[in-house]
Amino acid sequence: MILVGLMAFGLVSFSIGRDVRSVSELAIQCYGGYSVEALICRVEDANESLREINHAVWALGQLGDRRALPALRKHYTGQPCDHAKELCQRELAKAIRLIDGGINAAAWIWRGQ
């Protein structure tokens, strides 16, 4: 049972890593630079769709780079989510928490690959 749980954890972790890389690569194609810088540019681009910005927010949280905090905090209001009009406040809060010292148990598997 423990082995199955560890295998599932590993598979989910690798899947998250793959998704972070995918979101990052799309941002790099649009904005150039490295992952974190490109994702921050995506978050700051008023011409991007809310969906794409929310993906960038999620990826920044997974990457855990403190350089993203000013951009994320700028958009965080703490108000209830209104996904039709603004960024997901819950996703922003999670990303900020992960970067600001929260535990991301799966990240050690895929970060740095």
Secondary structure, 3 states (H helix, E strand, C coil): CHHHHHHHHHHHHHHHHHHHHHHHHHHHHHHCCCHHHHHHHHHHCCCCCHHHHHHHHHHHHHHCCHHHHHHHHHHCCCCCCCCCCCCCHHHHHHHHHHHCCCCCCCHHHHCCC
